[in-house]
Amino acid sequence: MALFELKGKDMGTQKVVIEQGPVRVFADAIGDTTGAYTAPGAPAPPTFPFVMPYWGSTGTGGAAGLPIENLRGKGRSILHGEQEFNFLNGEWPHVGDVLIGTGVISDVYEKVKSDGGKLEFYVTETTWSRESDGQAVCSTKFTLAINCKAGADEAKPLT
């Protein structure tokens, strides 16, 4: 059974700094060698907000994310589902920006598979705003899918 009690759970906030090195490396990794992402103050690539919590975290805040350890188990495979990026108010993350992300687990649902297993879905949404003026810059939506074989372990209840 999916952890339906997670729906609506506040994931806290996190502070990130958009740094030149990670932006350049990310652009290289996605094959964009145009040089558009190498200058000081350069825009971040369109999908960069997905990695900001990992490549820019200042260690402040406490965005907990999903309780992955509760979602693991025998016969359960964690999959990257869909993701979505929305750039708000004509804004875009740039090198040098300090952003505050506020996240929530917006949905939890499951679907039965024809082989007797099921798929569990956990949807998180984060809005990133500039620390300096509070202006919303972008939002991200990420769906984590758990492929559960028939007879798989259940998600571990939250304690």
N, C-alpha and C positions, 0 to 999 in steps of 0.2 A: 504494500500500500504506500502510495506517495505520502510525503510529509506535508499534507494539506495545511497544517497549522503554520507553515512558513509564509503562506500568502498574506501579504500586507506588512510583513516584518521589515522594520527599518534596518538598513544595513549600516547606518552611521554615515560619517563624513570622512573624507580623506583629502589631504593637501598634496598637490603635485606641482613640480616645476618642470616646464617643457625645456629640455636641454638640447643643445646643438648636436652633441655626439649621438645620443640615441635616435634623434630624428634622421640624421645622415645614415646611420647603420640600418634603420628601418627602411628608408627609401632604397638603399642598396639591396636589401633582402627582398623587396617586392619587385626588383628589377628596374626601378626608375633611376636612371643615371643622367638625367637631364641637367642636374645641378640646381634645380629649383629649390632644393631643401638644404643647401649647404651654406647659405649666407646668414649672418646674424639677423635675427628677427624673422627668419624665413617661416612660411607656413608649415604646419605639420602635414604629412600625407593624409589623405581622407580617412583611412582606417586606423590611424595612429591612436585615436582615443581608446581603442581596445587594450593597448599595452601601457597606457599612462600609469595605471596603478602599480605596475611592476618596474617601469623604467623612468619614474619621475617622483616616486613617493618620497616625501620628506620625513616619513615616519611619524607624522602627526595625524591625529584623527584616529579612527578605529573602524573603518569600513570592514566589517567582518566577512562579507560575502556569504556564499553558501556553505553550509556545514558538510563539506565533501566527505569527511570520515563517516558521517551518518548515512551517506548515500552509497558507499562501497559495500561489497559483499559478494559471496559466491554466486556466480551466474548473473552478475550485474556489470554491465560495461558502460563507462561514462563516455559520452560522445559530445562533441562540439556541435550544437545545433545552429540555428540561424543567428545572425547578428545584424543590427541596424544602427546607422549613424545619422543623426539629424543635426544640421548646423543652423543655429538659431539667430534671429535678429541680424542677419547679414554678417555674423561673426564667424571666426575660424580660429582654432588654436595656433599660436605662433611661438617660436623659440623665444624664451624669456618670460612667457606668461606664467603666472602662479595661479593655479586653478583649484577650486574646492569642489569636490564631487560629493553629491548627496544621493544615496542609493536606497532602493526598496526592492523587495521581492514582490513583483506585481502580480504574478500568477503561478499557480501550481495545478497541474492537471495530468491525467493519464489516459491512455488509449489501449484497448485490448488488441493484441495481435492475433492473426489467424492460427498461429502455432500454439496458442494457449498461454503465451507470455504476454508481456505488456511493455509499454513505453511510458516512462514518467517524464514530465517536462517541468522545468523550473525556470521561470523568466525573471530576470533582474533588469531594472532600469536605473540609470544614473544620469543626473543632470550635472554638468560641469559649468561653473561660473567663475569669472575672474575675481580673485580676492580683492583687488584694488577698488572695484566699483560695484561688485555684485551682479554684473551683467552676465546673463546666461549665454554661454558660447556654443555648447553642443550638448546633445544627449545621446546616450547609447542604450541599446536594448540587446540583451544577450539571452539566448535560450540554451540551457544545458539539458541534454536528453540522457536518460538512463535506459538502456536496453536490457530488459529483464527476461531471461529465459524462463520457460515454464518451470515452476518449482524453485525459482531463485530465492535467495535470502530476501527478507523484507528490509526496507530502510530502517535504520536504527532510530528509535524514538529519541527526541531531544531530551536532555536531562537538565 
